[in-house]
Amino acid sequence: MTLETAISELRQTLDGSRTTTGWRRTMRLRLSEVRDALGDERFTSWDGWLAARSGTSDRERQQLLARITALGNTVLDRLDTERVASEVRRLLNDLEHYRQKMHDLVYDSVSMEIGGSE
């Protein structure tokens, strides 16, 4: 499963009904799918002017993995589903920012190979 698909399914689960205990189990499953997709990303380290940005992105990915793991461990125990949903919304926002940074990094590396517009 790709990261985009996992994020989309997590968002759909978040937007669904939170009245059942099945929601918590489904949320935990979706979080584990996002964690697996994020962990499966083949992260390449770029040389030159992209090295600092790629290192920063790798650290952000590690932080996101830790947050997902911590949230996944507590989602079944918390009774307040609104608080869980709020934390998942923040996580989704950060995942989208990470994903955009990775797209930008790949775009910049390709434009450097082709020669760019400079």
PyRosetta script that sets phi, psi and omega in degrees:
from pyrosetta import init, pose_from_sequence

init()
pose = pose_from_sequence("MTLETAISELRQTLDGSRTTTGWRRTMRLRLSEVRDALGDERFTSWDGWLAARSGTSDRERQQLLARITALGNTVLDRLDTERVASEVRRLLNDLEHYRQKMHDLVYDSVSMEIGGSE")
pose.set_psi(1, 136.0)
pose.set_omega(1, 179.2)
pose.set_phi(2, -79.3)
pose.set_psi(2, 162.1)
pose.set_omega(2, 178.8)
pose.set_phi(3, -63.5)
pose.set_psi(3, -39.0)
pose.set_omega(3, 180.0)
pose.set_phi(4, -61.8)
pose.set_psi(4, -43.3)
pose.set_omega(4, 179.4)
pose.set_phi(5, -65.6)
pose.set_psi(5, -43.7)
pose.set_omega(5, -179.3)
pose.set_phi(6, -63.4)
pose.set_psi(6, -40.6)
pose.set_omega(6, 178.1)
pose.set_phi(7, -65.2)
pose.set_psi(7, -42.0)
pose.set_omega(7, 179.4)
pose.set_phi(8, -61.9)
pose.set_psi(8, -43.8)
pose.set_omega(8, 179.3)
pose.set_phi(9, -67.7)
pose.set_psi(9, -36.1)
pose.set_omega(9, 175.9)
pose.set_phi(10, -63.5)
pose.set_psi(10, -42.0)
pose.set_omega(10, 178.7)
pose.set_phi(11, -63.5)
pose.set_psi(11, -40.8)
pose.set_omega(11, 178.6)
pose.set_phi(12, -63.8)
pose.set_psi(12, -40.6)
pose.set_omega(12, 178.0)
pose.set_phi(13, -65.4)
pose.set_psi(13, -39.7)
pose.set_omega(13, 178.9)
pose.set_phi(14, -63.3)
pose.set_psi(14, -38.0)
pose.set_omega(14, -178.9)
pose.set_phi(15, -78.0)
pose.set_psi(15, -11.2)
pose.set_omega(15, -179.0)
pose.set_phi(16, -77.5)
pose.set_psi(16, -178.2)
pose.set_omega(16, -179.3)
pose.set_phi(17, -69.4)
pose.set_psi(17, 135.1)
pose.set_omega(17, -178.5)
pose.set_phi(18, -107.8)
pose.set_psi(18, 20.7)
pose.set_omega(18, -174.9)
pose.set_phi(19, -86.1)
pose.set_psi(19, -18.3)
pose.set_omega(19, -175.5)
pose.set_phi(20, -102.9)
pose.set_psi(20, 158.1)
pose.set_omega(20, 175.5)
pose.set_phi(21, -71.3)
pose.set_psi(21, -21.2)
pose.set_omega(21, 176.4)
pose.set_phi(22, -62.8)
pose.set_psi(22, -26.9)
pose.set_omega(22, 178.8)
pose.set_phi(23, -62.0)
pose.set_psi(23, -42.4)
pose.set_omega(23, -179.8)
pose.set_phi(24, -63.7)
pose.set_psi(24, -42.5)
pose.set_omega(24, 178.5)
pose.set_phi(25, -64.8)
pose.set_psi(25, -43.2)
pose.set_omega(25, 178.5)
pose.set_phi(26, -63.9)
pose.set_psi(26, -40.3)
pose.set_omega(26, 178.4)
pose.set_phi(27, -62.0)
pose.set_psi(27, -42.9)
pose.set_omega(27, 178.8)
pose.set_phi(28, -64.2)
pose.set_psi(28, -40.2)
pose.set_omega(28, 177.1)
pose.set_phi(29, -61.9)
pose.set_psi(29, -45.6)
pose.set_omega(29, -180.0)
pose.set_phi(30, -64.0)
pose.set_psi(30, -39.4)
pose.set_omega(30, 177.2)
pose.set_phi(31, -62.8)
pose.set_psi(31, -40.0)
pose.set_omega(31, 179.3)
pose.set_phi(32, -68.4)
pose.set_psi(32, -33.3)
pose.set_omega(32, 176.5)
pose.set_phi(33, -66.2)
pose.set_psi(33, -40.6)
pose.set_omega(33, 177.3)
pose.set_phi(34, -65.4)
pose.set_psi(34, -43.6)
pose.set_omega(34, 179.1)
pose.set_phi(35, -60.5)
pose.set_psi(35, -43.9)
pose.set_omega(35, 179.2)
pose.set_phi(36, -64.8)
pose.set_psi(36, -43.0)
pose.set_omega(36, -179.9)
pose.set_phi(37, -65.4)
pose.set_psi(37, -39.3)
pose.set_omega(37, 178.7)
pose.set_phi(38, -69.2)
pose.set_psi(38, -37.9)
pose.set_omega(38, 178.6)
pose.set_phi(39, -71.6)
pose.set_psi(39, -27.9)
pose.set_omega(39, -179.8)
pose.set_phi(40, -81.3)
pose.set_psi(40, -10.6)
pose.set_omega(40, 179.6)
pose.set_phi(41, -59.4)
pose.set_psi(41, 128.3)
pose.set_omega(41, 178.1)
pose.set_phi(42, -81.4)
pose.set_psi(42, 105.8)
pose.set_omega(42, -176.2)
pose.set_phi(43, -94.6)
pose.set_psi(43, 118.5)
pose.set_omega(43, 177.8)
pose.set_phi(44, -103.6)
pose.set_psi(44, 141.2)
pose.set_omega(44, 178.8)
pose.set_phi(45, -94.6)
pose.set_psi(45, 124.5)
pose.set_omega(45, -178.9)
pose.set_phi(46, -92.3)
pose.set_psi(46, 151.0)
pose.set_omega(46, 176.7)
pose.set_phi(47, -93.6)
pose.set_psi(47, 172.0)
pose.set_omega(47, 174.1)
pose.set_phi(48, 71.1)
pose.set_psi(48, -138.3)
pose.set_omega(48, -171.8)
pose.set_phi(49, -72.5)
pose.set_psi(49, -12.2)
pose.set_omega(49, 178.5)
pose.set_phi(50, -94.5)
pose.set_psi(50, -5.7)
pose.set_omega(50, -175.1)
pose.set_phi(51, -61.9)
pose.set_psi(51, -43.4)
pose.set_omega(51, -179.0)
pose.set_phi(52, -65.1)
pose.set_psi(52, -43.3)
pose.set_omega(52, 179.5)
pose.set_phi(53, -66.5)
pose.set_psi(53, -37.3)
pose.set_omega(53, 179.6)
pose.set_phi(54, -69.2)
pose.set_psi(54, -36.6)
pose.set_omega(54, 176.6)
pose.set_phi(55, -65.1)
pose.set_psi(55, -41.0)
pose.set_omega(55, 177.2)
pose.set_phi(56, -63.6)
pose.set_psi(56, -42.4)
pose.set_omega(56, 179.4)
pose.set_phi(57, -64.6)
pose.set_psi(57, -37.6)
pose.set_omega(57, 178.0)
pose.set_phi(58, -65.5)
pose.set_psi(58, -41.0)
pose.set_omega(58, 176.7)
pose.set_phi(59, -63.8)
pose.set_psi(59, -40.7)
pose.set_omega(59, 177.3)
pose.set_phi(60, -62.7)
pose.set_psi(60, -40.0)
pose.set_omega(60, 178.6)
pose.set_phi(61, -62.7)
pose.set_psi(61, -42.5)
pose.set_omega(61, 178.3)
pose.set_phi(62, -63.2)
pose.set_psi(62, -39.5)
pose.set_omega(62, 177.7)
pose.set_phi(63, -66.2)
pose.set_psi(63, -41.0)
pose.set_omega(63, 177.6)
pose.set_phi(64, -63.7)
pose.set_psi(64, -41.6)
pose.set_omega(64, 177.4)
pose.set_phi(65, -59.7)
pose.set_psi(65, -42.0)
pose.set_omega(65, 179.2)
pose.set_phi(66, -65.5)
pose.set_psi(66, -41.3)
pose.set_omega(66, 178.6)
pose.set_phi(67, -64.4)
pose.set_psi(67, -41.8)
pose.set_omega(67, 179.9)
pose.set_phi(68, -63.6)
pose.set_psi(68, -43.2)
pose.set_omega(68, 179.2)
pose.set_phi(69, -62.1)
pose.set_psi(69, -45.7)
pose.set_omega(69, -179.8)
pose.set_phi(70, -64.0)
pose.set_psi(70, -42.8)
pose.set_omega(70, 179.9)
pose.set_phi(71, -67.5)
pose.set_psi(71, -40.2)
pose.set_omega(71, 178.4)
pose.set_phi(72, -62.7)
pose.set_psi(72, -33.8)
pose.set_omega(72, 179.7)
pose.set_phi(73, -72.3)
pose.set_psi(73, -24.5)
pose.set_omega(73, -176.1)
pose.set_phi(74, -104.2)
pose.set_psi(74, -10.6)
pose.set_omega(74, -173.1)
pose.set_phi(75, -63.4)
pose.set_psi(75, -32.0)
pose.set_omega(75, 180.0)
pose.set_phi(76, -77.8)
pose.set_psi(76, -26.1)
pose.set_omega(76, -175.8)
pose.set_phi(77, -85.5)
pose.set_psi(77, -25.4)
pose.set_omega(77, -176.2)
pose.set_phi(78, -79.4)
pose.set_psi(78, 134.2)
pose.set_omega(78, 178.2)
pose.set_phi(79, -86.5)
pose.set_psi(79, -27.2)
pose.set_omega(79, -177.9)
pose.set_phi(80, -84.1)
pose.set_psi(80, 93.6)
pose.set_omega(80, -178.2)
pose.set_phi(81, -68.5)
pose.set_psi(81, -25.3)
pose.set_omega(81, 178.8)
pose.set_phi(82, -66.5)
pose.set_psi(82, -38.3)
pose.set_omega(82, 177.6)
pose.set_phi(83, -68.0)
pose.set_psi(83, -41.3)
pose.set_omega(83, 176.4)
pose.set_phi(84, -60.7)
pose.set_psi(84, -44.9)
pose.set_omega(84, 180.0)
pose.set_phi(85, -61.3)
pose.set_psi(85, -39.3)
pose.set_omega(85, 178.5)
pose.set_phi(86, -63.5)
pose.set_psi(86, -42.8)
pose.set_omega(86, 178.1)
pose.set_phi(87, -66.3)
pose.set_psi(87, -37.6)
pose.set_omega(87, 178.5)
pose.set_phi(88, -67.7)
pose.set_psi(88, -37.4)
pose.set_omega(88, 176.7)
pose.set_phi(89, -61.0)
pose.set_psi(89, -43.7)
pose.set_omega(89, 177.5)
pose.set_phi(90, -62.8)
pose.set_psi(90, -41.8)
pose.set_omega(90, 178.2)
pose.set_phi(91, -62.4)
pose.set_psi(91, -44.3)
pose.set_omega(91, 178.3)
pose.set_phi(92, -60.4)
pose.set_psi(92, -40.4)
pose.set_omega(92, 177.7)
pose.set_phi(93, -61.3)
pose.set_psi(93, -46.0)
pose.set_omega(93, 179.5)
pose.set_phi(94, -67.0)
pose.set_psi(94, -35.1)
pose.set_omega(94, 176.5)
pose.set_phi(95, -65.2)
pose.set_psi(95, -40.6)
pose.set_omega(95, 177.8)
pose.set_phi(96, -64.4)
pose.set_psi(96, -40.1)
pose.set_omega(96, 177.3)
pose.set_phi(97, -63.9)
pose.set_psi(97, -43.4)
pose.set_omega(97, 178.4)
pose.set_phi(98, -61.1)
pose.set_psi(98, -46.6)
pose.set_omega(98, -178.7)
pose.set_phi(99, -61.4)
pose.set_psi(99, -40.8)
pose.set_omega(99, 178.3)
pose.set_phi(100, -65.6)
pose.set_psi(100, -40.8)
pose.set_omega(100, 177.6)
pose.set_phi(101, -61.2)
pose.set_psi(101, -38.9)
pose.set_omega(101, 179.3)
pose.set_phi(102, -67.7)
pose.set_psi(102, -39.9)
pose.set_omega(102, 176.7)
pose.set_phi(103, -62.7)
pose.set_psi(103, -42.0)
pose.set_omega(103, 178.4)
pose.set_phi(104, -63.5)
pose.set_psi(104, -40.6)
pose.set_omega(104, 179.8)
pose.set_phi(105, -63.8)
pose.set_psi(105, -44.0)
pose.set_omega(105, 178.3)
pose.set_phi(106, -65.1)
pose.set_psi(106, -42.7)
pose.set_omega(106, 179.2)
pose.set_phi(107, -60.1)
pose.set_psi(107, -45.7)
pose.set_omega(107, -179.9)
pose.set_phi(108, -63.7)
pose.set_psi(108, -36.5)
pose.set_omega(108, 179.9)
pose.set_phi(109, -69.1)
pose.set_psi(109, -36.8)
pose.set_omega(109, 178.4)
pose.set_phi(110, -70.4)
pose.set_psi(110, -42.0)
pose.set_omega(110, -179.6)
pose.set_phi(111, -66.2)
pose.set_psi(111, -29.9)
pose.set_omega(111, 177.1)
pose.set_phi(112, -69.0)
pose.set_psi(112, -39.5)
pose.set_omega(112, -179.9)
pose.set_phi(113, -68.0)
pose.set_psi(113, -37.9)
pose.set_omega(113, -177.2)
pose.set_phi(114, -79.4)
pose.set_psi(114, -29.2)
pose.set_omega(114, 179.0)
pose.set_phi(115, 122.1)
pose.set_psi(115, -12.6)
pose.set_omega(115, 176.5)
pose.set_phi(116, 63.1)
pose.set_psi(116, -164.4)
pose.set_omega(116, -176.0)
pose.set_phi(117, -107.3)
pose.set_psi(117, 15.1)
pose.set_omega(117, -174.4)
pose.set_phi(118, -89.5)
pose.dump_pdb("model.pdb")
